[in-house]
């Protein structure tokens, strides 16, 4: 085993704890008996009821402390570091979404740039053992070479969201270099699963079906040149993070970046058909989406495809939950949670 297991004697600060990945990671750490300090501003980018549902499932753990607040609030972040003295920080708080960054750029600068700067400053003044932070596969921009490798050129982002994530990597690299902060960036590839983000396509498609509305597919209706996505199931993401927490970079290279994806891209249309089958099984009747095909949206990339060799070599893990299994779990959860059966 080339990583250390989670240490229950340590304090883990998780920002974005009411978010999709933040919730599942917090739950996993709490199940291991770790002390978790969760921070989230519960913004209304998507249905806050879902965020409250996630938090309600974390609150019964006596080693969980929740603080409602924003990482762009420097005095608050400084106070949290002073009071709780975290050993490990996992920064998952961010304004998510590629398309929304075109409509509302301000919140991306506030959360993803200023917020992350505050986290780095706090780690500088209150030394920690390891900072793990969320980057994104969107940093690869319109790269044509696949699979995407961590050594690829990533200076041509095609959305502001991607620019903020690339900036996070540069900022973390600088702080690691100057202040010897062990930092690991994770380039997530289309994470999905139960209790996921309603702004993600698979969730939105399901909402539309139950609302009796057609789904919009932004691939020009071009099945030959369909969009490819590396869909990564939430449990795989959590295992990857859990293992990387216990493997801070060595002092000579204090900053590392890893892809965390499924290494098995699927055509968007195959993903949609698999979702239809999963919902059919969950409901006990055939589900077919009404489909409207539209041009590819600005900021969207034709393919995301992760090389996961670095991750596998570092911690002996490769995500491999098939979409059939992952989407079935999502469909079963959705039908139960929204009581649509």
Residue pairs with C-beta under 8 A, 6 or more apart in sequence:
1 316
2 247
2 314
2 315
2 316
3 243
3 244
3 246
3 247
3 314
3 315
3 316
4 246
4 247
5 246
6 29
6 32
6 34
6 242
6 245
6 246
7 34
7 87
7 246
8 32
8 33
8 34
8 35
10 34
10 35
10 87
10 88
10 129
11 34
11 35
11 36
11 37
11 84
11 85
11 86
11 87
11 88
12 29
12 34
12 35
12 36
12 37
12 86
12 87
12 88
12 89
12 90
12 245
13 36
13 37
13 39
13 80
13 81
13 84
13 86
13 88
13 89
13 90
14 22
14 25
14 26
14 29
14 36
14 37
14 38
14 39
14 90
14 92
15 22
15 39
15 40
15 71
15 89
15 90
15 91
15 92
15 93
15 115
15 119
16 22
16 39
16 40
16 91
16 92
16 93
16 94
16 134
17 23
17 26
17 36
17 38
17 39
17 40
17 55
17 58
17 66
17 92
18 38
18 40
18 42
18 51
18 52
18 54
18 55
19 40
19 51
19 54
19 92
19 93
19 96
19 197
20 54
20 191
20 193
20 195
20 196
20 197
20 234
21 92
21 134
21 188
21 191
21 234
21 237
21 238
21 241
22 38
22 40
22 90
22 92
22 93
23 54
23 55
23 57
23 58
23 195
24 193
24 195
24 234
24 235
24 237
24 238
25 90
25 92
25 238
25 241
25 242
26 36
26 38
26 58
26 64
27 57
27 58
28 238
28 242
29 36
29 242
30 36
30 58
30 61
30 63
30 64
33 63
34 63
35 63
35 65
36 58
36 61
36 63
36 64
36 65
37 65
37 67
37 80
37 84
37 86
38 55
38 58
38 64
38 65
38 66
38 67
39 66
39 67
39 68
39 69
39 71
39 80
39 93
40 51
40 55
40 66
40 68
40 69
40 93
41 68
41 69
41 70
41 71
41 93
42 48
42 51
42 52
42 68
43 95
43 107
45 95
45 96
45 97
45 100
45 107
45 199
46 197
46 198
46 199
47 198
50 195
50 198
53 195
53 337
54 195
55 66
58 64
58 66
59 66
65 84
67 76
67 80
69 76
69 80
70 76
70 111
70 115
71 77
71 91
71 93
71 111
71 115
71 116
71 118
71 119
72 110
72 111
72 114
72 115
72 118
73 118
74 118
74 121
77 118
77 119
77 121
77 122
78 122
78 125
80 86
80 122
81 122
81 123
81 125
81 126
82 126
85 126
86 126
86 128
87 128
87 129
87 130
88 128
88 129
88 130
88 131
88 132
88 245
89 119
89 122
89 123
89 128
89 130
89 131
89 132
90 131
90 132
90 133
90 241
90 245
91 116
91 119
91 131
91 132
91 133
91 134
92 133
92 134
93 111
93 115
94 111
94 112
94 115
94 116
94 134
94 164
94 165
95 101
95 107
95 108
95 110
95 111
95 112
95 161
95 164
96 161
96 197
96 199
97 161
97 199
98 138
98 159
98 161
98 162
98 299
98 300
99 159
99 297
99 299
99 300
100 161
100 199
101 108
101 159
101 160
101 161
101 164
101 299
102 159
102 160
102 298
102 299
105 160
108 160
108 161
108 164
109 164
112 161
112 164
112 165
112 167
112 168
113 164
113 167
113 168
116 133
116 167
116 168
116 171
116 172
117 171
119 131
119 133
120 131
120 171
120 172
120 175
120 181
123 131
123 175
123 179
123 181
124 175
124 179
124 181
127 181
128 181
129 182
129 248
130 182
130 183
130 184
130 245
130 248
131 172
131 181
131 182
131 183
131 184
132 183
132 184
132 186
132 241
132 244
132 245
133 168
133 172
133 183
133 184
133 185
133 186
134 165
134 168
134 185
134 186
134 188
135 165
135 166
135 168
135 169
135 185
135 186
135 187
135 188
135 257
136 161
136 162
136 165
136 187
136 188
137 148
137 187
137 188
137 189
137 190
137 230
137 259
137 261
137 304
137 306
138 157
138 158
138 159
138 161
138 162
138 165
138 301
139 154
139 157
139 162
139 165
139 166
139 169
139 187
140 148
140 152
140 154
140 187
140 301
140 304
141 154
141 156
141 157
141 158
141 162
141 301
142 156
142 158
142 301
142 302
143 152
143 153
143 154
143 156
143 301
145 152
146 265
146 303
146 305
147 263
147 305
147 306
147 307
148 187
148 259
148 304
148 305
148 306
148 307
149 259
149 307
149 309
149 310
150 187
150 257
150 258
150 259
150 307
150 310
154 166
155 166
157 163
157 165
157 166
158 298
158 299
158 301
159 298
159 299
161 299
162 299
168 185
169 185
169 257
172 181
172 183
172 185
172 255
173 183
173 255
175 181
175 183
176 182
176 183
176 249
176 254
176 255
177 254
177 255
180 251
180 254
181 254
182 248
182 249
182 251
182 254
182 255
183 249
183 254
183 255
183 256
184 244
184 247
184 248
184 249
184 255
184 256
184 257
184 258
185 255
185 256
185 257
185 258
186 240
186 241
186 244
186 257
186 258
186 260
187 257
187 258
187 259
187 260
187 261
187 306
188 232
188 237
188 260
188 261
189 229
189 230
189 231
189 232
189 259
189 260
189 261
189 262
189 304
189 305
189 306
190 200
190 229
190 230
190 231
190 232
190 261
190 304
191 232
191 233
191 234
191 237
192 200
192 202
192 203
192 231
192 232
192 233
192 234
192 326
192 327
192 330
193 233
193 234
193 235
193 326
193 329
193 330
194 234
194 329
194 330
194 332
194 333
194 334
194 337
195 333
195 337
196 202
196 203
196 234
196 330
197 203
198 204
198 207
201 268
202 271
202 275
202 327
202 330
203 330
203 334
204 215
205 215
205 272
205 275
205 289
206 275
206 279
206 330
206 331
206 334
208 214
208 215
208 289
209 215
209 279
209 287
209 289
210 338
210 340
213 290
214 289
214 290
214 291
214 292
215 272
215 289
215 290
215 291
215 292
216 292
216 293
216 294
217 268
217 269
217 272
217 291
217 292
217 293
217 294
218 227
218 294
218 295
218 296
218 297
218 300
219 225
219 226
219 227
219 268
219 269
219 293
219 296
220 293
220 294
220 295
220 296
221 293
223 267
223 269
225 302
226 267
226 268
226 269
227 267
227 268
227 296
227 300
227 302
227 303
228 265
228 266
228 267
228 268
228 302
228 303
228 304
228 305
229 265
229 266
229 268
229 271
229 303
229 304
230 261
230 262
230 263
230 264
230 265
230 266
230 304
230 305
230 306
231 262
231 266
231 271
231 323
231 326
232 260
232 261
232 262
232 306
232 319
232 321
233 262
233 319
233 321
233 323
233 325
233 326
233 329
234 326
235 321
236 260
236 262
236 319
236 320
236 321
237 260
237 319
239 317
239 319
240 258
240 260
240 311
240 315
240 317
240 319
241 260
243 315
243 316
243 317
244 258
244 311
244 314
244 315
247 314
247 315
249 255
249 256
256 314
258 310
258 311
258 314
259 306
259 307
259 308
259 310
259 311
260 306
260 308
260 311
260 319
261 304
261 305
261 306
261 308
261 319
262 306
262 308
262 319
262 320
262 321
263 305
263 306
263 307
263 308
263 318
263 319
263 320
264 320
265 303
265 304
265 305
266 274
266 323
270 323
271 323
271 327
272 289
272 291
274 323
274 324
274 327
275 327
275 330
275 331
276 287
276 288
276 289
277 287
277 324
278 324
278 327
278 328
278 330
278 331
278 332
279 287
279 331
279 334
279 335
280 286
280 287
281 328
281 331
282 328
282 331
282 332
282 334
282 335
282 341
283 335
283 340
283 341
284 341
296 302
308 318
308 319
311 317
311 318
312 318
334 340
335 341
